[in-house]
Each structure stands twice: as structure tokens, then as C-alpha cells.
Amino acid sequence: MNYRGDALRGILFILCAGLACMVLSSCSTIDEFLFGCQIRQPVIKQVEVKPVEPTVTDLPYCTVNYDYPLSQVTNPQIYVSKNERRLWLIQDKILVRDYHVGLGPSPKGDKYLRGDGRTPEGEYFICEKKNPSRYYKSLGINYPSPRHAENGLSSGMITENDYRQIVKANDAKRMPPANTPLGGLIYIHGGGCHMDWTLGCVALPNSAVDELFDVVKIGTPVYIIP
């Protein structure tokens, strides 16, 4: 009986081994053997990711010459880059001076409300020169501009009379009234640029204000960019 049992077990072992070989030969993976031959491995499609192109910003000048004599600056333009905390003095597409500046405590975004701590953005002009002033010397900027006045009137922040007074001052190249909810009295002035410490003005070292004060005049364009 023992020989007969051993023989039966041997036959069963051979049959099982043969069956396993048949299954494995018909399935390409262990997963298919375990879960059925219909399972297929997922196909991963490779996608080529193109690098992001850097943003190109047009500079307001073509060349740089820090040795350019200030006595020859007859058609100045002032650019203030808020992100870079720089003030550029430009003459005929030539960057002749580059100064570090300090701004207000909340410099991001355009100014639209008195006390918001923002430095205005957009196109302006010098409308006042004060020497002396509270912060050494000051160059007034025509904020609020007619654009701000129009927005303030349409939103109900200022009255029709406020709007007319702001537009009238801008037309005359005078400092606009600052007694409306839009605020005002924005200057480029001295006092240093060690931090953002103004109420929305653009602060410079006194030596830099001296240089600007000598070359700019009423009507000199000022461009303040983010």
C-alpha cells in the first residue's frame, strides 16, 4: 500500500507540474497567472515638456553711461521700478544715473486711497519743487492724476467738485489737492532709502536728491512701474 500511495502522489505531482507549465507558458507575467490572462500592463506615454520661456521686459533705456555729465541732461525722464527699488534718470534713452529708493509700507499695487501706504503707479510729471522741505528737498508728483480722479468719481469716493479741482490742478501742472479720500502729497524726497518707511513717497539719499533737483523741472515726466 505504501508503494501504491507513493506512486499516486508522484503521478499527481507530475500532473500539477505540467498544468503549471501550461498556464505559465500562456501568460506573460506572474500577475496574469494569478489574476487571469486578460490583464495587461499600463502603457506609459512619455510627454516632452518644453522649458518655460523667460519673461522679457523692455527697458526704458538702450545704453548706460554713469559718467554722463549732469550739466548736459536737458531732457530728463524719471523711471521708478517698485519691485527693484530703483530710480533711473534717463536722457535720450541713456541711463545716466541709477539710485536705490525706499517706498511706502505696502508698495504692491497702485495707490487709490489715502492712508493705504502704497506708492502710485502709472505716468506722472513733476509738479512742484520744494527746497527746503520736511525731508531735505522734495519733487512733487501729480497724484491724484485725472485717471485716479475719474475712478474716484465713478466709484463715489469723491464729489464732482473734488474731481474738477484735481483736473484743474493737473492741467495747470500744480500739486493736486490732497484733502479727498484719494490722498495725495506724493513726493520724491530725501531722508534715505534704508527701508520702506514713507507713506507712499519715493525716498532717496540726500545726495541723489541734490542731483535730481538740479536737472529736473516742472513737467519732467515720471513713470512708476510695478
URVEN-V314156 format. One record per helix or strand of 3 or more residues. SS is the DSSP state (H for helix, E for strand). FROM is the first residue (numbers start at 1). LEN is the number of residues. If there is no record, write none. Layout:
<<SS & FROM & LEN> <SS & FROM & LEN>>
This chain:
<<H & 2 & 25> <H & 30 & 6> <H & 70 & 3> <E & 76 & 6> <E & 86 & 6> <E & 94 & 7> <E & 122 & 12> <E & 136 & 6> <H & 146 & 9> <H & 160 & 12> <E & 186 & 4> <H & 206 & 10> <E & 221 & 5>>
